Amino acid sequence: MTAAAPEGFLRACALADLEEDVPKRVELDGVPVSVVRTEGEVFAINDICSHANVSLSEGEVEDCQIECWLHGSSFDLRTGKPSGPPAVRPVPVYPVKIEGDGEAAAVFVSVTQES
């Protein structure tokens, strides 16, 4: 049985599709989003680096940060704030809801509201 989307949320992927510390790029209503499972939680952050306009999902995840592969800026997955130069502007982060249990659980993201 497929979990129904909570109001205002779109299905991003199955929870089982997310590898620990490996970003997954999805597009929701035309918005590029990087979905990340790390430290027992799932986060959704805009997939475009605020410094260089490249995909964050191609970078690495460590200590609840996602690093831009091009110039090394890291962004906090909880707040979107950069940890240092060259990026100075945060990127949007989005609310995430997990619906269902175990392998059948689905990840939903709201791109119409920032968390």
Secondary structure, DSSP 8 states (H G I E B T S, - for coil): ------TT-EEEEEGGG--BT--EEEEETTEEEEEEEETTEEEEEESB-TTT--BGGGS-EETTEEE-TTT--EEETTT--BSSTT--S---EE-EEEESSGGG-EEEE-SSS--
